[in-house]
Amino acid sequence: MEQIYFMRTLVDWLSEAQHVNRLVSTTLRELAVLLVPYSLVVFFKAGKVLFELPATGILGGIFFQMFFVVAMYCAVHDLFLRARHIDALPGKDFNMFPLAALVFRAMGETMAAIIGLLAIGGGIFVWFTGKGVATIMNPFPRFLPAVGDTSFMGGIEFMVSGILNAIAVLGVSYLAAELMRLLEEKSR
């Protein structure tokens, strides 16, 4: 009968900090791996739109594709690096504070890289094509700024607002990480 009730085993397993750390680091790695096929789908959907652009706009689409690839690389690599940092945690009392700090940093760095690089690529796309970024990214991601028109100045507005949003995301996530560290120190 004891074999049917597996929760005791699970709770005992989760009581050890190293197991929780391993679970979170594995989740970050899996998220990074899942980001690759998702980004390939978006890349090829954007490529389909790229070939429908006039000859003068294709270069803008190519620049956007390059920035998109770099953004996805940065996101995937950052998640793997932060997963390694989580594996290296000592797994002591009050383990969730340093663990949460690293997770906040990972999410902020990943989102900042994606937002900042896609904003730059999107602004260049607007410059060359005279079309909005929603043309090449359909549906338009909610985390990108929805500012600027299809003019040269609109491309600049899109880039600047995207970079500012990326910096804000990074700042908020690092602030949350520092708060977790502060709570860890106060709990000792």
N, C-alpha and C positions, 0 to 999 in steps of 0.2 A: 504494500500500500504506500510505503514511503517513496517509491519511485514515481508515483503519479503526481505527488506534490513536489514540483520542481522549484517553487519560488524560494524555498529556504536556501537551496544551492545557489540560485541567482543572486539573492540578497547577500549571501556570504561572499560571493565572487565580487559583487559591486562594492563591498565594504573595503576592499583593498584599493588604495589610491592608484597603484600602478595599473590595475585593470581598467579603471575609469579613464586614466590617461591614454592607455592603449586604444580603448574604444573611441575616444574623441579623435586621436591622431589617425586611426583607420578611417573614421568618417570623413575627415578632411582630405585624406588621400583619395577616397572613393568619389568625393565631390569633385576633386580635380580631374579624375579620370572621366567622370560623366560630363564635365565641361568640354572635353575634347570633341565628342560626337555632336554635341549641341552646337559648338562653334563651327564645325564642318557644315552642318545644315545651314546655318546662317550665312557662312561664307559662300556656299554654292547658290543659295537663294539670291544673295547680293550679286554674285557673278552673272546670274541670269539677267538681272536688271542691267548690269554693266554692259552686256552685249546689245542691249536695246537702246543704249544712249547714242547720241550723235557722235561723230568722230572727235569733235572738240571736247566732249565731256568724258571720254573714256579714260583719259589720264587722271582725272579727278576720282573716278571709280577705282582705278588701280591704286592710287594713293590711299584711298579709304581702306581698300582690302589689305594693304601693307600695314597700316596702323591697326586694323582689326586683328591681324595675325600676331602682331607684337603685343597687343593688349591681352589676347588669350594666352600667349606664352607667359607673360608676366603673372597673370592670375594663377595659372596652373603651377608655375614654378614657386610662387609665393606660398601656395597652399602646401606643397610638398616640403618646403623649408620650415614652415611653422609646425607641420606635423612632426618633423624631426626634433624641433625644439620641445614640443610637448612630450615626446618619448623620453627626452633627456631630463624631464622634471624628476626631482628626487622622490616624490610620492610620500610626503610626510603629512602630519596633521595639518588641517586647514589647506588641503590640496586644491580645493575648488577655486580659491582666489587667484593663485598664479595660473591655474588652468584657464580660468575665465579671462584673465588678462591676455594670455596668448591668443585665445580665440577671438577676442575683440580686435587685437592687432591684426590678425590674419584676415578677418572680414573687412576691416577698414582698408588695409593695404590692397587687397584684391579689388574691392570696389573702386578705390581711388585710381588704380592703374587702368581699370576698364573705362571708367568715366572720363578720365583725363585724356587717354589716348584716342578713344572714340570721338571725343569732342574735337580734337585736333584734326583727325582724319575726316570727320564730318564737315568741319569748316572748310577744309581744302576741297572736299566734294562739292560743297555749295559754290565755291569760287569758280571751279572749272565747269560745272554743269548748269548753274543758275536754277537748280532744283533743291528742294528741301531734303534733309537727311531721311525723312520718312519714306522717300522714294526708294532708297536702297535698303532700309531696315524696316520691313513691314511684317509685323506690327512694330511700331516705334516703342523702344524700351522706356519704361516709366522713370528709370533712374537717370536718364539723360535730360539735360535742360531743354525745355520747349520754348526757346527764345530765338529771336533772329528771323529774318525773312530770307528770301532767296537772292539777295544782293551781296555784293562784296562785303559791305558793312555787316550784313546779317551773318555771314560766315565768321567774321571776327567776333561778333557778339556770341555766337554759338561756342567758339573756342574759349573765349574769356570766361563765359559763365560755366562752361564745363570744367575748366581748370580750377576755378574758384570753388565749384561744388566738390571736386576731387579733394582739394585742400581741406574743405570743411569736413568732409567725411573722414579723412585721415585724422584731423584734429579731434573730432568727437570720439572716434574709436580709440585714439591714444589717451584721451582724457578718461574714458571709461576704463581702460587698462590701468592707468595710474590710480584710479579710485579703487580698483580691485587690489592693487599692491598696498595701498594705504589701509584698506580694510584688513588685509592679511597682517600687517604690522600691528594694528590696533588689537587684533584678536589674540596676539601672543601674550 
